[in-house]
């Protein structure tokens, strides 16, 4: 290991870098900018727009497309050793083209693609473009342009510190090790989530532990439920806190105040992902609250892993049985979406949330269920953290 005080440095156009490193321009022979256009396309592909990605994680698939029936923006093809990031200003979204992305996905022209000669260089570039320094550099470069996004021509002028290949290999080795750990945690969470949902469906959709009980039809849920079980409005079992957006002058990325969530754009797989803070908190959620989008799209769910300021696109649901409530809302998401209203954009009000029907089993049953799923949720949130 070399420490900074053991290294010799030199000044360059982009600041101080180690003496044996060089500066390369994106668009040079080391970093080839990929043009739009598809050279080969077989079968059905998954289309990823920039809204499909949060930071370096795919959170949803935009659509499944064929070559002849695809959006005009579905025109970027991932290739080996390629790195992708969003062209738009203040849009930190990144992808490293692994085998699955290369084989199964087509990307939006909202991404800029860069191919490197070496796998190690791709790893190095992938992590470098995620740094705050590069993002600010990229964003300031295109500010004031007619179109506030990074064109291929603009990108050719961006500079990147370029280590010797052996050092890139060492960097890639260390970072890929952490990548593997992260991937393992994600796979664990997928299994844990499926396990929790399978238990929920067994108990409260198929009612397998209660088969011997008498059932009655419930119109609100459109299903038969055990006799004696109740259906109550969401507002009867959870405190509903509607978000409120302070003026934008109080937003910052310097860590002043609380992290801020405005809507689905800051929702991750299980917990929020945001780098925006708010120094004038109006409505704050607490750890363990269920976060639900109340403006288009309605019904997306996350779990608060800390205190956040919530904007008007989000509501917070506070309940001692948040795990049960989260799984119920997830399994009845289509019913929840049917409550949305609006002409300009779809939304759901506090009053509509308060009357949304929730199945309430007897307390001993729900407590028994919680004893199974609470440790699963704790593990999911720990893995996500």
C-alpha positions as CSV (number, residue, x, y, z in Angstrom):
1,X,0.0,0.0,0.0
2,X,1.3,3.4,-0.9
3,X,0.2,6.4,1.2
4,X,-0.3,9.9,-0.2
5,X,2.8,11.3,1.5
6,X,4.9,8.6,-0.1
7,X,3.7,9.5,-3.6
8,X,4.9,12.2,-5.9
9,X,2.3,14.4,-7.6
10,X,2.0,16.8,-10.5
11,X,-0.3,19.6,-11.5
12,X,-2.5,19.0,-14.6
13,X,-5.5,20.7,-16.3
14,X,-7.8,18.8,-13.9
15,X,-5.8,19.3,-10.7
16,X,-3.1,17.3,-8.9
17,X,-2.6,13.6,-9.8
18,X,0.1,11.1,-9.1
19,X,3.2,11.7,-11.2
20,X,3.1,8.5,-13.2
21,X,-0.6,9.0,-14.1
22,X,-1.6,10.7,-17.3
23,X,-4.7,12.7,-18.4
24,X,-6.8,11.3,-21.2
25,X,-9.6,13.0,-23.1
26,X,-12.9,11.1,-23.5
27,X,-13.0,10.4,-27.1
28,X,-9.3,9.4,-27.3
29,X,-8.2,5.9,-28.3
30,X,-8.5,4.8,-24.7
31,X,-12.1,5.9,-24.3
32,X,-14.3,5.4,-27.4
33,X,-17.7,7.2,-27.3
34,X,-20.3,4.8,-28.6
35,X,-22.7,6.2,-31.4
36,X,-26.4,5.6,-31.3
37,X,-27.7,2.8,-33.5
38,X,-28.2,-0.9,-33.2
39,X,-26.0,-3.4,-35.0
40,X,-27.6,-6.6,-33.9
41,X,-30.9,-7.4,-32.2
42,X,-32.5,-10.7,-31.8
43,X,-35.7,-11.7,-29.9
44,X,-37.2,-9.5,-27.1
45,X,-35.0,-7.0,-25.2
46,X,-35.5,-5.1,-22.0
47,X,-35.5,-1.3,-22.6
48,X,-33.8,0.9,-20.0
49,X,-34.4,4.6,-19.9
50,X,-32.6,6.9,-17.5
51,X,-35.6,6.7,-15.2
52,X,-35.0,3.0,-14.9
53,X,-31.8,3.6,-13.1
54,X,-31.1,5.0,-9.6
55,X,-27.4,5.8,-9.2
56,X,-25.8,2.4,-10.2
57,X,-28.9,0.2,-9.7
58,X,-31.6,-0.8,-12.1
59,X,-34.9,-0.2,-10.2
60,X,-37.3,-1.0,-13.0
61,X,-37.5,-2.2,-16.6
62,X,-39.1,0.5,-18.8
63,X,-40.5,-1.9,-21.4
64,X,-40.0,-5.2,-23.3
65,X,-39.4,-4.4,-26.9
66,X,-38.7,-6.0,-30.3
67,X,-36.5,-4.5,-33.0
68,X,-39.5,-3.4,-35.1
69,X,-41.5,-2.1,-32.2
70,X,-39.4,0.1,-30.0
71,X,-39.3,3.8,-29.0
72,X,-37.1,6.0,-31.1
73,X,-34.9,6.6,-28.1
74,X,-34.3,2.9,-27.6
75,X,-31.2,3.1,-29.8
76,X,-28.1,2.5,-27.7
77,X,-26.6,-0.9,-27.6
78,X,-24.4,-2.0,-24.7
79,X,-21.1,-3.7,-25.6
80,X,-18.2,-5.4,-23.8
81,X,-16.2,-3.0,-21.5
82,X,-18.6,-0.2,-21.8
83,X,-19.7,2.4,-19.2
84,X,-22.9,4.4,-19.3
85,X,-24.0,7.5,-17.5
86,X,-27.0,9.9,-18.0
87,X,-26.4,12.9,-20.3
88,X,-28.7,15.2,-18.4
89,X,-27.5,17.8,-15.8
90,X,-27.8,16.7,-12.2
91,X,-28.7,13.2,-13.1
92,X,-26.4,10.7,-11.3
93,X,-27.2,7.4,-13.1
94,X,-24.5,4.9,-14.0
95,X,-24.2,1.4,-15.5
96,X,-21.4,-0.9,-16.2
97,X,-22.3,-3.3,-19.0
98,X,-22.1,-6.8,-17.5
99,X,-23.1,-10.0,-19.4
100,X,-26.8,-9.6,-18.6
101,X,-26.9,-6.0,-19.8
102,X,-25.0,-6.8,-23.0
103,X,-27.2,-9.8,-23.8
104,X,-30.7,-8.6,-22.8
105,X,-31.0,-4.9,-22.8
106,X,-31.2,-1.9,-25.1
107,X,-30.6,1.6,-23.6
108,X,-32.1,5.0,-24.2
109,X,-30.2,7.7,-26.0
110,X,-30.4,9.6,-22.7
111,X,-27.3,7.6,-21.8
112,X,-23.8,8.3,-23.0
113,X,-21.8,5.1,-23.7
114,X,-18.0,4.9,-23.5
115,X,-16.1,1.7,-24.4
116,X,-12.6,1.0,-23.1
117,X,-10.0,-1.3,-24.5
118,X,-9.4,-3.1,-21.2
119,X,-11.9,-4.5,-18.7
120,X,-9.8,-2.9,-15.9
121,X,-10.2,0.5,-17.6
122,X,-13.9,0.1,-17.7
123,X,-14.1,-0.7,-14.0
124,X,-11.9,2.3,-13.3
125,X,-13.9,4.7,-15.5
126,X,-17.2,3.3,-14.1
127,X,-16.3,4.3,-10.5
128,X,-14.6,7.6,-11.6
129,X,-17.6,9.0,-13.4
130,X,-19.7,8.4,-10.2
131,X,-17.5,10.8,-8.2
132,X,-19.0,14.2,-7.2
133,X,-16.0,15.9,-8.8
134,X,-16.7,14.4,-12.2
135,X,-20.4,15.0,-12.0
136,X,-19.9,18.6,-11.2
137,X,-17.3,18.9,-13.9
138,X,-19.6,17.3,-16.5
139,X,-22.6,19.4,-15.4
140,X,-20.8,22.7,-15.4
141,X,-19.5,21.9,-18.9
142,X,-22.9,21.7,-20.4
143,X,-24.6,24.5,-18.4
144,X,-25.7,27.2,-20.8
145,X,-25.9,25.0,-23.8
146,X,-29.1,25.1,-26.0
147,X,-29.8,21.6,-24.9
148,X,-28.8,20.9,-21.3
149,X,-27.5,17.4,-21.9
150,X,-24.1,16.1,-22.8
151,X,-23.7,15.5,-26.6
152,X,-21.1,13.2,-28.0
153,X,-19.2,16.2,-29.3
154,X,-19.2,17.9,-25.8
155,X,-18.1,14.7,-24.2
156,X,-14.9,14.4,-26.3
157,X,-13.5,17.4,-24.4
158,X,-13.9,15.9,-20.9
159,X,-10.7,14.9,-19.2
160,X,-10.1,11.9,-17.1
161,X,-7.0,11.0,-14.9
162,X,-5.6,7.8,-16.3
163,X,-3.4,5.5,-14.2
164,X,-1.0,3.0,-15.7
165,X,-2.7,-0.2,-16.7
166,X,-1.2,-2.3,-13.8
167,X,-2.6,0.2,-11.3
168,X,-6.0,0.1,-13.1
169,X,-5.9,-3.6,-12.6
170,X,-5.3,-3.3,-8.9
171,X,-8.1,-0.7,-8.6
172,X,-10.5,-2.9,-10.5
173,X,-9.6,-5.9,-8.4
174,X,-10.4,-4.1,-5.1
175,X,-13.5,-2.5,-6.4
176,X,-14.8,-5.6,-8.1
177,X,-14.4,-7.4,-4.8
178,X,-16.8,-4.9,-3.2
179,X,-19.1,-5.1,-6.2
180,X,-19.3,-8.9,-5.6
181,X,-20.2,-8.3,-2.0
182,X,-22.9,-5.8,-3.0
183,X,-24.3,-8.2,-5.6
184,X,-24.5,-11.0,-3.0
185,X,-26.4,-8.7,-0.6
186,X,-28.8,-7.8,-3.4
187,X,-29.4,-11.5,-4.2
188,X,-30.0,-12.2,-0.5
189,X,-32.6,-9.5,-0.4
190,X,-34.4,-10.8,-3.4
191,X,-34.7,-14.2,-1.7
192,X,-35.7,-12.6,1.6
193,X,-38.4,-10.5,-0.1
194,X,-39.8,-13.4,-1.9
195,X,-39.9,-15.4,1.3
196,X,-41.7,-12.6,3.2
197,X,-44.2,-12.3,0.4
198,X,-44.8,-16.0,0.1
199,X,-45.6,-16.2,3.9
200,X,-47.9,-13.2,3.5
201,X,-49.8,-14.7,0.6
202,X,-50.1,-18.1,2.3
203,X,-51.6,-16.4,5.4
204,X,-53.6,-13.5,4.1
205,X,-54.4,-14.3,0.4
206,X,-54.8,-18.1,0.4
207,X,-55.6,-18.2,4.2
208,X,-53.9,-21.6,4.4
209,X,-53.6,-21.6,8.2
210,X,-57.3,-20.7,8.5
211,X,-58.8,-23.1,6.0
212,X,-61.1,-24.6,8.7
213,X,-62.7,-21.3,9.6
214,X,-66.0,-20.0,8.1
215,X,-65.5,-17.5,5.3
216,X,-67.6,-14.5,4.2
217,X,-67.3,-12.3,1.1
218,X,-65.9,-8.8,1.5
219,X,-67.0,-6.3,-1.2
220,X,-64.3,-3.8,-0.5
221,X,-61.4,-6.2,-1.1
222,X,-63.4,-8.4,-3.6
223,X,-62.5,-11.6,-1.9
224,X,-63.6,-14.0,0.8
225,X,-62.1,-13.6,4.3
226,X,-62.4,-15.5,7.5
227,X,-65.6,-14.6,9.4
228,X,-64.9,-12.1,12.2
229,X,-61.9,-10.5,10.6
230,X,-62.3,-6.8,10.0
231,X,-61.6,-4.5,7.0
232,X,-60.7,-1.0,8.1
233,X,-59.6,2.2,6.4
234,X,-55.8,2.7,6.3
235,X,-56.3,5.8,8.5
236,X,-57.6,3.6,11.3
237,X,-54.4,1.6,11.6
238,X,-51.6,4.0,10.5
239,X,-50.9,7.6,11.0
240,X,-50.8,9.3,7.5
241,X,-48.3,12.2,7.1
242,X,-48.6,13.9,3.7
243,X,-45.4,15.5,2.4
244,X,-44.9,19.2,2.0
245,X,-42.2,20.7,-0.2
246,X,-40.4,23.7,1.2
247,X,-39.2,26.4,-1.3
248,X,-36.3,25.2,-3.5
249,X,-33.9,27.8,-2.0
250,X,-33.7,25.6,1.0
251,X,-32.4,22.6,-1.0
252,X,-28.7,21.8,-1.0
253,X,-26.1,19.1,-1.6
254,X,-23.8,20.3,1.2
255,X,-25.4,18.2,4.0
256,X,-27.3,21.0,5.6
257,X,-30.5,19.8,7.3
258,X,-32.2,16.4,6.5
259,X,-32.0,14.3,3.4
260,X,-35.0,15.2,1.1
261,X,-37.4,13.0,-0.9
262,X,-39.7,14.6,-3.5
263,X,-41.1,11.5,-5.2
264,X,-40.4,8.3,-7.0
265,X,-37.1,9.7,-8.4
266,X,-35.5,9.2,-5.0
267,X,-37.0,5.8,-4.3
268,X,-34.5,2.9,-4.4
269,X,-35.2,-0.8,-4.3
270,X,-36.2,-0.9,-0.6
271,X,-35.0,2.4,0.9
272,X,-34.6,5.9,-0.6
273,X,-31.5,7.1,-2.5
274,X,-30.9,10.8,-2.5
275,X,-28.1,13.3,-2.2
276,X,-30.3,16.4,-1.8
277,X,-30.8,17.9,1.6
278,X,-33.3,20.4,2.9
279,X,-32.4,23.0,5.6
280,X,-36.1,23.9,6.4
281,X,-37.9,20.7,7.3
282,X,-41.6,20.8,7.1
283,X,-42.8,17.2,7.2
284,X,-40.4,14.5,8.4
285,X,-40.7,10.7,8.3
286,X,-39.2,8.4,10.9
287,X,-37.2,5.2,10.6
288,X,-39.6,2.3,9.9
289,X,-42.3,4.5,8.2
290,X,-43.6,3.2,4.9
291,X,-43.1,5.8,2.2
292,X,-45.7,5.9,-0.6
293,X,-45.8,8.0,-3.7
294,X,-49.0,10.0,-3.9
295,X,-48.4,11.7,-7.2
296,X,-47.9,10.0,-10.6
297,X,-47.0,7.3,-10.3
298,X,-49.2,6.5,-7.3
299,X,-48.5,3.6,-5.0
300,X,-44.7,3.0,-5.2
301,X,-43.3,1.9,-1.9
302,X,-40.1,2.3,0.1
303,X,-39.2,2.0,3.8
304,X,-37.6,4.9,5.6
305,X,-34.2,3.8,7.0
306,X,-33.7,7.2,8.7
307,X,-35.4,10.5,9.1
308,X,-36.1,12.3,5.8
309,X,-37.9,15.5,4.8
310,X,-40.8,14.3,2.6
311,X,-42.0,16.5,-0.3
312,X,-45.5,16.7,-1.7
313,X,-45.1,13.7,-4.0
314,X,-44.7,11.4,-0.9
315,X,-46.7,10.4,2.1
316,X,-45.4,8.6,5.2
317,X,-47.4,5.8,6.9
318,X,-46.5,5.1,10.5
319,X,-47.7,1.8,12.0
320,X,-46.4,-0.6,14.6
321,X,-47.2,-3.4,12.0
322,X,-45.3,-1.7,9.2
323,X,-44.1,-5.1,7.8
324,X,-47.6,-6.4,7.5
325,X,-48.9,-3.2,6.0
326,X,-46.0,-2.9,3.5
327,X,-46.7,-6.5,2.2
328,X,-50.4,-5.8,2.1
329,X,-50.0,-2.6,0.1
330,X,-47.5,-4.3,-2.2
331,X,-49.8,-7.3,-2.9
332,X,-52.9,-5.0,-3.4
333,X,-51.0,-2.4,-5.4
334,X,-53.5,-2.5,-8.4
335,X,-56.4,-1.8,-6.0
336,X,-54.4,1.1,-4.5
337,X,-53.7,2.6,-7.9
338,X,-57.4,2.5,-8.7
339,X,-57.9,5.2,-6.0
340,X,-55.8,7.7,-7.9
341,X,-57.5,10.7,-9.4
342,X,-56.7,13.7,-11.5
343,X,-56.9,15.3,-14.9
344,X,-53.5,17.0,-15.2
345,X,-51.7,14.2,-13.4
346,X,-52.7,11.2,-11.3
347,X,-52.7,11.6,-7.6
348,X,-54.2,10.3,-4.4
349,X,-55.4,12.5,-1.5
350,X,-55.0,12.0,2.3
351,X,-58.8,11.4,2.5
352,X,-58.6,8.7,-0.2
353,X,-55.7,7.0,1.6
354,X,-57.6,7.1,4.9
355,X,-60.4,5.0,3.5
356,X,-58.3,2.6,1.5
357,X,-59.4,-0.9,2.8
358,X,-56.9,-2.9,4.9
359,X,-57.6,-6.4,6.1
360,X,-57.2,-6.6,9.9
361,X,-56.7,-10.1,11.3
362,X,-57.2,-10.8,15.0
363,X,-54.3,-9.4,17.0
364,X,-52.9,-12.8,17.9
365,X,-52.7,-13.8,14.2
366,X,-51.0,-10.6,13.1
367,X,-48.5,-10.7,16.0
368,X,-47.7,-14.3,15.1
369,X,-47.1,-13.3,11.5
370,X,-44.9,-10.4,12.6
371,X,-42.7,-12.8,14.5
372,X,-41.9,-14.5,11.2
373,X,-41.4,-11.5,9.0
374,X,-39.9,-8.9,11.3
375,X,-36.4,-10.6,11.3
376,X,-36.6,-10.9,7.5
377,X,-37.3,-7.1,7.1
378,X,-34.5,-6.3,9.6
379,X,-32.1,-8.4,7.5
380,X,-33.3,-6.8,4.2
381,X,-32.7,-3.2,5.6
382,X,-29.3,-4.2,7.0
383,X,-28.2,-5.6,3.7
384,X,-29.5,-2.5,1.9
385,X,-27.6,-0.3,4.2
